[in-house]
Amino acid sequence: MKTEFRREGVTYAGLIKRLAQLGVDEKEVNVRNKLSRGKFMAAFFLQCLSAIDTQSLHLG
């Protein structure tokens, strides 16, 4: 997911703002921890993709 953020030019702070617009209340430190551990719910994954307006996902 971090690769998609970089591809879209989105920072963690920018992601937090975009998630807030979707009604998702997250703190930057929590998002950093989730992504660095690589453990989060699929719902959070989809929220992040929606927040950065991803239309397609590159796997592999």
C-alpha positions in Angstrom: 0.0 0.0 0.0 2.9 2.3 0.7 3.9 2.0 -2.9 0.5 3.2 -4.0 0.8 6.2 -1.7 4.1 7.1 -3.2 2.8 6.6 -6.7 -0.1 9.0 -6.0 2.2 11.4 -4.2 0.3 11.2 -0.9 2.0 11.6 2.5 0.8 10.1 5.8 -0.5 13.6 6.8 -2.3 13.9 3.5 -3.8 10.4 3.9 -5.1 11.3 7.4 -6.9 14.4 5.9 -8.4 12.4 3.1 -9.6 9.7 5.5 -11.2 12.3 7.7 -13.1 13.5 4.6 -14.5 10.0 4.3 -15.5 10.0 8.0 -12.6 7.8 9.1 -11.0 9.1 12.3 -7.3 8.0 12.5 -4.2 9.5 14.0 -1.1 9.6 11.9 1.0 7.6 14.4 -1.7 4.8 14.3 -1.7 4.7 10.5 2.1 4.6 10.4 2.1 1.7 12.8 -0.5 -0.2 10.9 1.3 0.1 7.7 4.7 -0.6 9.1 3.4 -3.8 10.7 1.5 -4.7 7.6 -1.5 -5.8 9.8 -4.8 -4.1 9.3 -8.3 -5.0 8.3 -9.4 -5.2 4.7 -11.9 -2.4 5.5 -9.0 0.0 6.4 -7.2 -1.1 3.2 -10.2 -0.2 1.1 -10.7 3.1 2.9 -7.2 4.1 2.2 -7.5 3.2 -1.5 -10.7 5.1 -1.7 -9.1 8.1 0.1 -6.3 8.3 -2.5 -8.8 7.7 -5.3 -7.1 4.6 -6.6 -8.8 3.2 -9.6 -6.5 0.2 -10.0 -4.0 -1.6 -7.9 -0.6 -3.0 -9.1 0.2 -6.3 -7.5 3.6 -8.0 -7.7 
